[in-house]
Amino acid sequence: MSNPLSDRINNLATSQTLAMAALARELKAQGKDIISLSLGEPDFNTPDFIKEAAKKAIDENYSTYSPVEGYAELKEAICRKFKRDNDLDYKPSQIVVSTGAKQSLYNIAQVMLNDGDEVILPAPYWVSYFEIVKLSGGVPVEVPTSVETDFKITPEQLEAAITPKTKMMWFSSPCNPSGSVYNREELTALAKVLEKHPHVYVVADEIYEHINFSGTFCSIASIPGMLERTITVNGVAKAFAMTGWRIGYIGAPEFIAKACTKIQGQVTSGANSIAQRATITAVDADPSVLKHMVDAFHSRRDLVVGLLKEIPGVKINVPEGAFYVFPDVSSFFGKTLKGTLIKDANDFSMYLLAEACVATVTGDAFGNPNCIRFSYATSEELLKEALKRIKEAVSLTEVLA
């Protein structure tokens, strides 16, 4: 019997982060002492003042369908946030609220891409960019970076990647998975290249904006000439520990915002009403309320980077944001670790799961086959134990003849 499923779904890759998280849960259920560092989810609770806003919304009976593009009060609050934090002047008509930033990205791809349109993806990139672009008929164009360049694309690389078929460039800053943060000077240099190619739009994923240890943050849309061609994507999942609330949003040129509203109206309609009301309180809050979480992530970053530097063969940059490290483990390829031949990052990741009982994600999923990603959004005690296990697992290395 032939496969009745569509080519679309048959050609779609499974999210490697979710797949590894599921495998880790399965092994835990079997009684194995797994430390899972695969998912990007803060280990903090949603702040109480946001939960109180949600309770109030329930009491005030916000239980009916919300407007497709989001409540007017929330869109106004998002405009205030963009002005306060990013020096961006958006109007409510340029804001669309969705069921998570992932839906925001999918909406953008669906309304902007025709079959064969090219999308530049500086690699490493977030795991879902590639598949969302492909699912929307686009052609992902990977531009490789490395640990030596802090995983950042250069203006020369961007120029070389642009063709008449290029429609967009997608990138995140702070970056998932590398934690790299583009500064204003670097973004200005990229904008100068884009200035010569007015047919290219930019998707700037800023979901980790507030988890930033660099001291400054710059939105590429704030660079002169870029607001009109940038779709800024953000949300409350990461910084406010609201992953399960599922609220993301965009600021975009009005014609793109209207198109995203149009497609969302046919797919999911408005996002969760209670979560939206709580998000008004979140985005209106001074970012200083997040300081305790950011400080904890900063401390964990320093701990993890320090411990990784003690492991021979591991190369690591010092991430300036988010809560991931993306070490280069290519020195282990072609070697045997305690009887297991390591051919690539996928082998290395699976070896750590089997030998050290630590769940990570292969860099292949993020467009960089030399690295693995793991999240440090967990306790320092667990991080120390995980790094101890990893160090022991790779301590005996025998080079194959």
C-alpha positions in Angstrom: 0.0 0.0 0.0 1.4 3.4 -1.0 2.1 6.1 1.6 -1.1 8.2 1.7 0.7 11.1 3.5 1.6 14.3 1.5 5.1 14.9 0.1 5.0 18.0 2.3 5.0 16.1 5.5 7.2 13.2 4.2 9.9 15.7 3.4 9.7 17.6 6.7 12.4 16.8 9.2 11.4 16.2 12.9 12.6 18.9 15.3 15.9 17.5 16.7 15.6 19.4 20.0 12.1 18.0 20.6 13.2 14.5 19.5 16.2 14.4 21.9 14.0 15.7 24.7 11.5 12.9 24.0 14.3 10.3 24.0 15.6 11.7 27.3 12.2 11.4 28.9 11.8 7.9 27.6 15.1 6.8 29.1 14.2 8.6 32.4 11.0 6.6 32.5 13.1 3.4 32.2 14.9 4.4 35.3 18.1 5.9 33.8 19.6 8.9 35.6 19.4 11.3 32.6 20.4 14.9 32.8 18.6 16.6 30.0 20.2 19.7 28.6 18.4 19.5 25.2 15.4 21.8 25.5 15.6 25.6 25.6 13.3 26.3 28.5 14.0 28.5 31.6 13.9 26.6 34.8 12.2 29.6 36.6 8.5 30.0 37.3 6.5 32.8 35.6 6.8 35.9 37.8 3.9 36.2 40.3 2.8 39.7 39.0 2.1 38.1 35.6 0.2 35.2 37.1 -1.9 37.7 39.0 -2.7 39.5 35.8 -3.9 36.2 34.3 -6.1 35.4 37.3 -7.6 38.9 37.0 -8.3 38.3 33.3 -10.2 35.1 34.2 -12.2 36.9 36.8 -13.0 39.6 34.3 -14.3 36.9 31.9 -11.8 37.2 29.1 -13.0 33.9 27.8 -14.2 34.7 24.3 -12.4 34.7 21.0 -9.7 37.4 20.8 -9.1 39.5 17.7 -7.1 37.6 15.2 -4.1 40.0 15.3 -4.3 40.4 19.1 -6.0 42.7 21.7 -5.7 46.4 20.9 -4.4 47.0 24.4 -1.7 44.3 24.0 -0.6 45.7 20.6 -0.3 49.2 22.1 1.8 47.8 25.0 4.0 46.0 22.5 4.5 49.3 20.6 5.6 50.9 23.9 8.0 48.1 24.5 9.5 48.4 21.1 10.1 52.1 21.7 11.4 51.7 25.2 13.8 48.8 24.6 14.6 49.0 20.9 14.0 52.6 19.8 11.6 51.3 17.2 8.5 53.3 16.2 5.7 50.8 15.3 2.0 51.5 15.2 -0.6 49.0 16.5 -1.5 48.2 12.9 2.1 46.9 12.4 1.8 44.4 15.3 0.5 40.8 15.1 0.2 38.6 18.1 0.5 34.8 17.5 0.5 31.5 19.4 4.3 31.7 20.1 7.1 33.2 18.1 7.3 30.0 16.1 3.9 30.7 14.6 5.0 34.2 13.9 7.9 32.9 11.9 5.7 30.4 10.0 3.2 33.2 9.2 6.0 35.3 7.8 7.4 32.5 5.6 3.9 31.7 4.3 3.1 35.3 3.3 6.5 36.3 1.9 7.9 33.3 0.1 7.1 31.9 -3.3 8.5 28.6 -4.6 12.2 29.0 -5.3 12.7 32.2 -3.3 16.1 32.0 -1.5 16.4 32.7 2.3 19.9 33.3 3.7 20.4 31.5 7.0 23.7 32.3 8.8 24.7 29.0 10.3 24.2 28.0 13.1 20.6 29.0 13.0 17.6 28.0 15.2 16.5 24.4 14.3 13.1 25.3 12.8 14.2 28.1 10.4 15.4 25.6 7.7 12.2 23.5 7.8 9.8 26.4 8.0 11.4 28.0 4.9 11.4 24.7 3.0 7.8 24.0 4.0 6.8 27.4 2.6 8.4 26.7 -0.8 11.6 28.7 -0.1 15.2 27.5 -0.6 17.4 27.8 2.5 20.9 29.1 1.7 23.2 28.3 4.6 26.2 30.6 5.2 28.6 28.8 7.5 30.3 30.5 10.5 32.6 29.0 13.1 33.6 29.2 16.7 36.7 31.3 15.6 34.4 34.1 14.3 32.0 33.9 17.3 29.5 32.3 14.9 28.7 35.6 13.2 28.3 36.2 9.5 30.5 38.9 7.9 29.4 41.5 5.4 31.6 39.8 2.8 29.8 36.5 3.4 26.4 38.2 3.2 27.3 40.0 -0.1 28.5 36.7 -1.6 25.3 34.9 -0.7 22.9 37.4 -2.2 21.5 36.5 -5.6 18.6 37.8 -7.7 16.5 35.0 -6.1 17.3 36.1 -2.6 14.1 37.2 -0.8 15.1 37.3 2.9 17.7 36.8 5.5 16.7 35.2 8.8 18.9 35.4 12.0 18.6 35.5 15.7 20.5 37.8 18.2 21.2 36.7 20.8 21.6 33.5 18.8 20.1 30.2 19.4 22.2 28.0 19.5 25.5 29.9 19.8 24.6 32.7 22.2 26.3 35.2 20.0 25.0 38.8 20.1 25.5 41.2 17.1 26.5 44.7 18.2 25.5 47.9 16.5 28.7 48.2 14.5 28.3 44.7 13.2 24.6 45.2 12.3 25.4 48.5 10.6 28.0 46.8 8.4 25.4 44.1 7.4 22.8 46.9 6.7 25.3 48.6 4.3 25.4 45.4 2.3 21.6 45.1 2.3 21.3 48.7 1.3 22.6 47.7 -2.1 20.0 44.9 -2.4 16.6 46.5 -1.7 14.7 43.3 -2.7 16.0 41.5 0.4 13.9 41.6 3.6 15.2 40.6 7.0 13.7 38.5 9.8 15.3 39.5 13.1 14.4 37.0 15.8 15.0 38.8 19.2 13.3 36.3 21.5 16.4 36.2 23.8 16.8 40.0 23.8 16.7 40.4 27.6 18.9 37.4 28.3 22.0 39.3 27.3 25.3 39.7 29.2 26.9 42.1 26.8 25.5 45.2 28.4 23.9 46.6 25.2 21.4 45.4 22.7 20.7 46.6 19.1 17.8 45.8 16.8 18.8 45.8 13.2 15.5 47.5 12.5 16.9 50.6 14.4 19.7 51.0 11.8 18.7 53.8 9.3 16.9 52.4 6.3 16.2 49.0 7.9 12.8 49.5 9.6 10.9 49.4 6.3 12.4 46.0 5.4 12.7 44.2 8.7 10.2 42.0 10.5 11.1 42.0 14.2 10.1 38.8 16.0 9.8 38.6 19.7 7.8 37.1 22.5 7.6 36.5 26.3 8.5 32.8 26.4 12.2 33.0 27.3 12.9 36.2 29.3 9.6 36.0 31.3 9.7 32.2 31.7 6.4 31.9 29.9 7.1 29.1 27.4 3.8 27.4 28.0 1.7 30.6 27.7 2.5 30.5 23.9 2.6 34.2 23.0 4.8 35.7 20.3 4.5 38.8 18.2 6.0 40.7 15.3 6.5 44.3 14.4 6.6 44.7 10.6 5.7 46.9 7.6 2.0 47.2 7.6 1.4 45.3 4.4 3.2 42.3 5.9 1.4 42.6 9.2 -1.9 42.6 7.4 -0.9 39.5 5.4 0.1 37.7 8.6 -3.3 38.5 10.1 -5.0 37.2 7.0 -3.3 33.8 7.1 -3.6 33.5 10.9 -7.3 34.1 10.5 -7.6 30.9 8.4 -5.3 28.8 10.6 -5.6 29.5 14.3 -7.4 32.9 14.7 -6.4 34.9 17.8 -4.0 33.7 20.4 -5.1 32.6 23.9 -7.1 35.4 25.5 -5.9 34.9 29.1 -2.3 34.6 28.1 -2.6 37.8 26.0 -4.0 39.8 29.0 -1.1 38.6 31.1 1.4 39.5 28.4 0.2 43.1 28.6 1.5 43.2 32.1 4.7 41.4 31.1 5.8 43.7 28.2 4.8 46.9 30.2 7.1 45.8 33.0 10.5 47.4 33.4 13.1 44.8 32.2 14.9 45.2 35.5 12.3 42.8 37.0 14.2 40.0 35.1 17.5 40.8 36.7 17.6 37.8 39.0 17.0 35.4 36.2 19.5 37.1 33.9 22.1 37.1 36.7 21.6 33.4 37.3 22.0 32.6 33.6 25.2 34.7 33.5 26.6 32.9 36.5 25.8 29.5 34.9 27.3 30.6 31.6 30.6 31.4 33.4 30.5 28.0 35.2 29.8 26.0 32.0 32.3 27.8 29.8 35.0 27.4 32.5 34.3 23.7 32.9 34.2 23.1 29.1 37.6 24.8 28.8 39.0 22.1 31.1 38.0 19.3 28.6 40.8 18.7 26.1 39.6 18.7 22.5 36.6 21.0 23.1 36.6 24.5 21.5 34.2 27.1 22.9 33.3 30.7 22.3 32.0 32.8 25.2 28.3 33.4 24.4 27.0 36.8 25.3 23.3 35.9 25.5 20.6 33.3 25.6 21.3 30.2 27.7 23.1 27.8 25.4 26.7 26.8 24.7 27.7 25.5 21.3 31.1 23.8 21.6 33.0 22.6 18.6 33.7 18.9 19.2 35.2 18.1 15.7 38.5 17.1 17.2 36.8 13.8 18.4 35.6 12.9 14.9 37.3 9.7 13.6 38.3 8.7 17.1 37.2 6.0 19.4 35.7 6.9 22.8 35.6 3.9 25.1 35.0 1.5 22.2 32.6 3.8 20.2 33.7 5.2 16.9 32.7 8.9 16.7 32.1 9.8 13.0 30.3 13.1 13.5 28.4 15.4 15.9 25.3 13.2 15.9 27.5 10.2 17.0 29.1 12.4 19.7 25.7 13.5 21.0 24.3 10.0 21.1 27.5 8.8 22.8 27.1 11.3 25.6 23.5 10.2 26.1 24.6 6.5 26.3 27.8 6.8 28.2 27.3 9.9 30.3 23.5 10.0 30.5 23.6 13.6 29.4 21.1 14.7 26.6 22.4 17.3 24.2 21.5 18.1 20.5 23.7 17.6 17.5 24.9 20.7 15.7 23.7 19.2 12.4 20.2 20.3 13.4 21.4 23.9 13.6 23.4 23.9 10.4 26.8 23.4 11.9 28.0 19.7 11.8 31.1 20.4 14.0 29.2 21.3 17.2 26.7 20.2 19.7 24.3 22.4 21.7 23.2 22.2 25.2 21.2 24.4 27.4 22.4 25.7 30.8 18.8 26.6 31.9 19.1 24.3 34.9 20.6 24.3 38.3 24.4 24.8 38.8 24.4 21.5 40.7 23.1 19.6 37.7 25.4 21.5 35.3 28.5 20.6 37.4 27.4 16.9 37.4 26.7 16.9 33.7 30.1 18.5 32.8 31.8 16.0 35.2 30.1 13.1 33.3 31.0 14.6 29.9 34.7 15.1 30.9 34.9 11.5 32.2 33.2 10.1 29.0 35.7 11.7 26.7 38.8 11.3 28.8 40.0 8.1 27.2 40.4 8.7 23.5 42.1 6.3 21.2 42.9 7.5 17.6 42.0 4.8 15.1 44.8 3.8 12.7 
